[in-house]
Amino acid sequence: MKAAVCHEFGKPLVIEDVEIGDPAFGEVKVKLSACAICHSDITYMDGGWGGTLPAIYGHEAAGIVESVGDGVLNAEVGDHVLVTLIRSCGTCHYCAQGAHTNCETVFPLDNNSPLSFSDGRGTIVQGLKTSAFAEYVVVHSSQVATFPDEIPMESASLISCGVITGLGAVTNTAKVPPGSNVVVIGAGGVGLNSVQGASLSGAKTIIALDLNDSKTVAALNFGATHGINAGANDLVEQIKALTDGRGADYAFVTVGAKVAIEQALTLISPSGTVVIVGMPPVGAKVSFEALDFADAGQSMLGSKMGSTKLVTDIPKLTSLYQQGRLKLDELVTGRYPIEQINEAIDSVRRGDALRNVIVFD
């Protein structure tokens, strides 16, 4: 199959022919139709989180089940499925608490990649437990969720990360109550889904912040009540003016930047909560006045993949899309064949895209 391989951090991906194994017990092989480009893929490609190379990244995907291993109960050949990086056993300490994104089980795929070079050069790391910058993936069955055939593959692929991460941070991690004042820092693919999550939760004021004014304007179409440039000198004053002089009840940081987290702490009210959604690079340290934070009774939460439980969350999200209450199609900015993946990635780096999607024949 064709795949986009990362051989060196910070360098363009290389399109190559690679081999992929068959699914073992509990595993599923999926012929991909679409894979969106997430900033997490780019952070890995740039070396921001370290790791071993060569690797294939990509984790926000959708396709059709081609084959299944023994013991698979949640998918059949021909099913339309989302493919995610959430690999969970369902029974360990964390899964039993519903924290599937923190599963502590070690799976065979964690130690033995199904990917290798066709010319015998050796194995390839299964990046982000998925490796969806390729025509096929082999993943554990817990990483897939079926969806109705009538939902377009390109739109469905976005649910696999951008939607569950951004929207889930609001509805699952923070559980934002109706009438809240919400700030979302970053109006890219994840941020716009936090905006959608806040709107669906009944938030009173939803303020989208971004350094790109076109993105704050776009956020108004996804449920934001206001859009403000994140670099405004009077940003704190503007936020307070829109929140009864108090600041936001919740600030969702959907970009992986230290400065954005520190900015969020200046925008929340007493008793307010900062939710870290975007993943910063290794070594990022946040500084804030601990006394002020404690005295104000403020909180900080980490949100990994929107605290998602695929078996319950995906049916809800696909139903919202079918009802016209969740925007997916509008998030797709560009469609590219895998041969043009580096162009698609460069577009994301420049901030031109909400979500660019790699489409497969």
C-alpha positions as CSV (number, residue, x, y, z in Angstrom):
1,M,0.0,0.0,0.0
2,K,1.0,3.7,-0.3
3,A,1.9,5.5,2.9
4,A,3.5,8.8,3.9
5,V,6.6,7.9,6.0
6,C,8.4,10.2,8.3
7,H,12.2,9.5,8.1
8,E,13.5,12.7,9.8
9,F,11.9,15.1,12.1
10,G,11.1,18.5,10.5
11,K,11.4,17.1,7.0
12,P,8.7,16.4,4.4
13,L,7.0,13.0,4.5
14,V,8.1,10.5,1.8
15,I,5.4,8.5,-0.2
16,E,6.5,4.9,-0.3
17,D,5.1,1.4,-0.8
18,V,4.9,-0.4,2.5
19,E,3.6,-3.7,3.8
20,I,0.9,-4.1,6.4
21,G,0.0,-7.3,8.3
22,D,-3.3,-9.1,8.8
23,P,-5.4,-8.5,11.9
24,A,-4.6,-10.7,14.8
25,F,-7.0,-11.6,17.7
26,G,-9.1,-8.6,18.6
27,E,-7.8,-6.5,15.7
28,V,-9.4,-4.9,12.6
29,K,-8.1,-4.1,9.2
30,V,-9.6,-1.0,7.6
31,K,-9.4,0.3,4.1
32,L,-9.3,4.0,4.6
33,S,-11.3,6.5,2.6
34,A,-10.3,9.7,4.4
35,C,-7.8,10.9,7.0
36,A,-7.8,14.5,8.3
37,I,-4.6,16.3,9.3
38,C,-4.3,17.2,13.0
39,H,-1.8,19.4,14.7
40,S,-0.7,16.4,16.8
41,D,0.5,14.7,13.7
42,I,2.6,17.8,12.9
43,T,4.0,18.1,16.4
44,Y,5.2,14.5,16.1
45,M,6.6,15.1,12.6
46,D,8.5,18.1,13.9
47,G,10.0,16.2,16.8
48,G,8.0,18.1,19.5
49,W,7.2,14.9,21.4
50,G,10.3,12.8,20.5
51,G,9.7,9.2,19.4
52,T,11.4,6.7,17.2
53,L,11.7,6.8,13.4
54,P,10.8,5.8,10.7
55,A,7.1,6.3,11.5
56,I,3.8,6.8,9.9
57,Y,1.5,9.3,11.6
58,G,-2.2,10.2,11.0
59,H,-5.0,9.3,13.4
60,E,-8.2,11.1,12.4
61,A,-9.6,8.6,9.9
62,A,-12.6,6.8,8.5
63,G,-13.0,3.8,6.1
64,I,-14.5,0.4,5.5
65,V,-13.6,-2.7,7.5
66,E,-11.8,-5.1,5.2
67,S,-11.1,-8.0,7.6
68,V,-11.4,-8.8,11.3
69,G,-9.4,-11.1,13.6
70,D,-11.0,-13.6,16.0
71,G,-12.8,-12.2,19.0
72,V,-13.9,-8.9,17.4
73,L,-17.5,-8.2,18.3
74,N,-18.0,-4.5,17.5
75,A,-17.3,-4.5,13.7
76,E,-17.9,-6.7,10.7
77,V,-16.5,-6.7,7.2
78,G,-18.1,-3.9,5.2
79,D,-18.9,-1.7,8.1
80,H,-18.2,2.0,7.8
81,V,-16.0,2.9,10.8
82,L,-14.2,5.8,12.4
83,V,-10.6,5.0,13.3
84,T,-9.2,6.6,16.4
85,L,-6.0,6.5,18.6
86,I,-8.1,5.5,21.7
87,R,-6.9,2.0,22.4
88,S,-8.7,0.6,25.5
89,C,-9.2,-2.8,27.1
90,G,-12.5,-1.8,29.0
91,T,-11.5,-3.6,32.2
92,C,-8.3,-2.1,33.7
93,H,-8.3,0.3,36.6
94,Y,-8.8,3.4,34.4
95,C,-11.3,1.8,31.9
96,A,-13.4,0.6,34.8
97,Q,-13.7,4.3,35.9
98,G,-14.7,5.3,32.4
99,A,-11.3,6.9,31.6
100,H,-10.7,4.9,28.4
101,T,-8.1,7.4,27.2
102,N,-5.9,6.4,30.2
103,C,-6.1,2.6,29.6
104,E,-3.0,1.0,31.2
105,T,-3.2,-2.3,29.3
106,V,-0.3,-3.2,27.0
107,F,-1.6,-4.6,23.7
108,P,0.4,-6.7,21.2
109,L,0.2,-3.8,18.7
110,D,2.0,-1.6,21.3
111,N,5.1,-3.8,21.0
112,N,4.8,-5.1,17.4
113,S,4.0,-2.7,14.6
114,P,2.0,-4.2,11.7
115,L,4.0,-2.0,9.3
116,S,7.2,-2.7,7.4
117,F,9.0,-1.6,4.3
118,S,8.3,-3.6,1.1
119,D,12.1,-3.8,0.3
120,G,12.9,-5.5,3.6
121,R,14.5,-2.4,5.4
122,G,12.6,-3.3,8.6
123,T,9.6,-2.3,10.5
124,I,7.9,1.1,10.7
125,V,6.6,2.7,13.9
126,Q,2.8,2.8,14.2
127,G,2.6,6.5,15.0
128,L,-0.2,7.6,17.4
129,K,-1.3,3.9,17.6
130,T,-2.9,4.3,14.2
131,S,-0.7,5.2,11.2
132,A,-3.6,6.5,9.1
133,F,-1.5,8.5,6.5
134,A,-1.8,5.2,4.5
135,E,-4.3,3.3,2.5
136,Y,-4.9,0.7,5.2
137,V,-4.6,0.4,9.0
138,V,-4.6,-2.5,11.4
139,V,-5.8,-1.4,14.8
140,H,-7.3,-2.9,17.9
141,S,-11.1,-3.2,17.7
142,S,-11.5,-0.7,20.6
143,Q,-10.1,1.9,18.2
144,V,-13.0,1.7,15.7
145,A,-16.7,2.8,16.0
146,T,-19.3,2.2,13.3
147,F,-21.3,5.1,11.9
148,P,-24.3,5.3,9.4
149,D,-23.3,4.7,5.8
150,E,-25.0,7.9,4.7
151,I,-22.5,10.1,6.5
152,P,-19.7,11.2,4.1
153,M,-16.4,9.6,4.9
154,E,-14.5,12.9,4.9
155,S,-16.9,14.5,7.4
156,A,-17.0,11.3,9.5
157,S,-13.2,11.2,9.8
158,L,-13.2,14.6,11.6
159,I,-15.2,13.0,14.5
160,S,-12.2,10.6,15.2
161,C,-10.1,13.4,16.8
162,G,-11.0,17.0,16.2
163,V,-14.7,16.6,17.2
164,I,-14.4,14.3,20.1
165,T,-11.4,16.2,21.4
166,G,-12.8,19.7,21.2
167,L,-16.5,19.0,21.9
168,G,-15.7,16.3,24.5
169,A,-13.6,18.7,26.5
170,V,-16.7,20.8,27.0
171,T,-19.3,18.1,27.5
172,N,-17.3,15.3,29.1
173,T,-14.3,16.8,30.8
174,A,-15.7,20.1,32.0
175,K,-19.4,19.3,31.9
176,V,-20.2,22.9,31.2
177,P,-23.6,23.8,32.6
178,P,-26.2,25.9,30.7
179,G,-25.8,29.7,31.2
180,S,-22.0,29.6,31.5
181,N,-19.6,32.1,30.0
182,V,-17.0,30.4,27.9
183,V,-13.8,31.4,26.2
184,V,-12.2,29.2,23.6
185,I,-8.6,30.0,22.7
186,G,-7.8,28.8,19.2
187,A,-10.4,28.6,16.5
188,G,-9.0,25.8,14.4
189,G,-10.5,22.4,13.9
190,V,-10.5,21.5,17.7
191,G,-11.4,24.9,18.9
192,L,-14.4,25.2,16.6
193,N,-15.7,21.9,18.1
194,S,-15.2,23.3,21.6
195,V,-17.4,26.2,20.4
196,Q,-19.9,23.8,19.1
197,G,-19.8,21.9,22.4
198,A,-20.4,25.1,24.4
199,S,-23.3,26.0,22.1
200,L,-24.9,22.5,22.5
201,S,-24.4,22.8,26.3
202,G,-26.4,26.0,26.4
203,A,-23.6,28.4,27.3
204,K,-24.7,32.0,27.5
205,T,-21.6,33.7,26.1
206,I,-19.1,31.9,23.8
207,I,-16.1,33.9,22.9
208,A,-13.7,32.6,20.3
209,L,-10.1,33.9,20.3
210,D,-7.5,33.4,17.6
211,L,-4.6,35.4,16.1
212,N,-6.2,34.8,12.7
213,D,-9.3,37.1,12.3
214,S,-10.7,34.9,9.6
215,K,-11.0,32.1,12.1
216,T,-12.7,34.1,14.7
217,V,-15.2,35.1,12.0
218,A,-15.7,31.4,11.1
219,A,-16.3,30.6,14.7
220,L,-19.5,32.7,14.6
221,N,-20.9,30.2,12.2
222,F,-20.3,27.4,14.7
223,G,-22.0,28.9,17.6
224,A,-19.7,31.6,19.0
225,T,-21.4,34.8,20.2
226,H,-18.3,36.8,19.8
227,G,-14.9,36.6,18.0
228,I,-11.9,38.5,19.2
229,N,-8.2,38.7,18.1
230,A,-6.2,36.9,20.8
231,G,-3.4,39.5,20.5
232,A,-5.6,42.5,21.5
233,N,-3.9,44.7,24.0
234,D,-7.2,45.1,26.0
235,L,-8.2,41.4,25.8
236,V,-8.8,41.0,29.5
237,E,-11.0,44.1,29.6
238,Q,-13.0,42.9,26.6
239,I,-13.6,39.5,28.1
240,K,-14.7,41.0,31.4
241,A,-17.0,43.4,29.6
242,L,-18.8,40.5,27.9
243,T,-19.0,38.4,31.2
244,D,-20.6,40.8,33.7
245,G,-17.2,42.1,34.7
246,R,-16.1,38.7,36.2
247,G,-14.3,36.8,33.4
248,A,-15.1,33.5,31.9
249,D,-16.4,30.5,33.9
250,Y,-14.5,28.3,31.6
251,A,-11.5,28.9,29.3
252,F,-10.7,26.1,26.8
253,V,-7.1,26.2,25.5
254,T,-7.3,24.2,22.2
255,V,-3.8,25.1,21.0
256,G,-0.7,23.4,22.3
257,A,1.1,26.6,23.4
258,K,2.4,27.6,26.8
259,V,1.5,31.3,26.3
260,A,-2.1,30.4,25.6
261,I,-2.4,28.5,28.8
262,E,-1.0,31.4,30.8
263,Q,-3.3,33.8,28.9
264,A,-6.3,31.6,29.8
265,L,-5.5,32.1,33.5
266,T,-5.9,35.8,33.1
267,L,-9.3,35.4,31.4
268,I,-11.2,33.3,34.0
269,S,-13.3,34.5,36.8
270,P,-13.0,33.6,40.5
271,S,-14.1,30.0,40.7
272,G,-13.3,29.8,37.0
273,T,-11.7,26.8,35.2
274,V,-9.0,26.5,32.6
275,V,-9.2,23.3,30.5
276,I,-6.0,22.3,28.6
277,V,-7.2,20.6,25.4
278,G,-4.3,21.2,22.9
279,M,-1.2,19.2,23.8
280,P,2.0,21.3,24.2
281,P,5.4,20.0,23.2
282,V,7.7,18.2,25.7
283,G,9.3,20.7,28.1
284,A,6.6,23.4,28.1
285,K,6.3,24.8,31.6
286,V,3.5,27.1,32.7
287,S,4.0,29.8,35.3
288,F,1.3,31.4,37.4
289,E,0.8,32.9,40.8
290,A,-0.3,29.9,42.9
291,L,-1.6,32.1,45.8
292,D,-3.9,34.0,43.6
293,F,-5.1,30.8,41.9
294,A,-5.9,29.1,45.3
295,D,-7.4,32.2,46.8
296,A,-9.8,32.6,43.9
297,G,-10.8,29.0,44.1
298,Q,-9.9,28.4,40.5
299,S,-9.4,25.1,38.7
300,M,-7.3,23.6,35.9
301,L,-8.2,20.4,34.1
302,G,-6.4,18.4,31.5
303,S,-8.5,16.9,28.7
304,K,-7.2,14.0,26.7
305,M,-9.2,13.2,23.5
306,G,-12.2,14.8,25.1
307,S,-12.4,12.1,27.8
308,T,-14.2,10.1,25.1
309,K,-15.9,6.7,25.4
310,L,-16.4,5.7,21.8
311,V,-19.2,3.3,22.5
312,T,-21.5,5.9,24.0
313,D,-20.2,9.2,22.5
314,I,-20.0,8.3,18.8
315,P,-23.7,7.4,18.4
316,K,-24.6,10.7,20.1
317,L,-22.4,12.7,17.8
318,T,-23.5,11.0,14.6
319,S,-27.1,11.6,15.6
320,L,-26.4,15.3,16.2
321,Y,-24.9,15.5,12.7
322,Q,-27.9,13.8,11.2
323,Q,-30.2,16.2,13.0
324,G,-28.3,19.2,11.6
325,R,-27.1,20.3,15.1
326,L,-23.4,19.3,14.6
327,K,-21.5,20.9,11.8
328,L,-18.9,18.6,10.1
329,D,-19.0,19.3,6.4
330,E,-18.3,23.0,7.0
331,L,-15.0,22.0,8.8
332,V,-13.4,20.5,5.7
333,T,-11.3,23.2,4.0
334,G,-9.3,21.1,1.4
335,R,-9.1,17.6,0.0
336,Y,-5.8,16.2,-1.2
337,P,-4.6,12.8,-2.5
338,I,-1.9,11.2,-0.4
339,E,0.7,12.2,-3.0
340,Q,0.1,15.9,-2.0
341,I,0.1,15.3,1.7
342,N,3.1,17.7,2.3
343,E,1.1,20.5,0.5
344,A,-1.9,19.8,2.8
345,I,0.4,19.9,5.9
346,D,2.0,23.2,4.8
347,S,-1.5,24.7,4.4
348,V,-2.3,23.7,8.0
349,R,1.0,25.1,9.3
350,R,0.2,28.5,7.6
351,G,-3.2,28.5,9.3
352,D,-5.0,28.5,6.0
353,A,-7.2,25.5,6.9
354,L,-9.8,24.5,9.5
355,R,-9.3,20.8,8.5
356,N,-7.5,19.5,5.5
357,V,-8.4,15.9,4.6
358,I,-6.4,13.3,2.7
359,V,-8.7,11.3,0.5
360,F,-8.0,7.8,-0.8
361,D,-9.4,6.2,-4.0
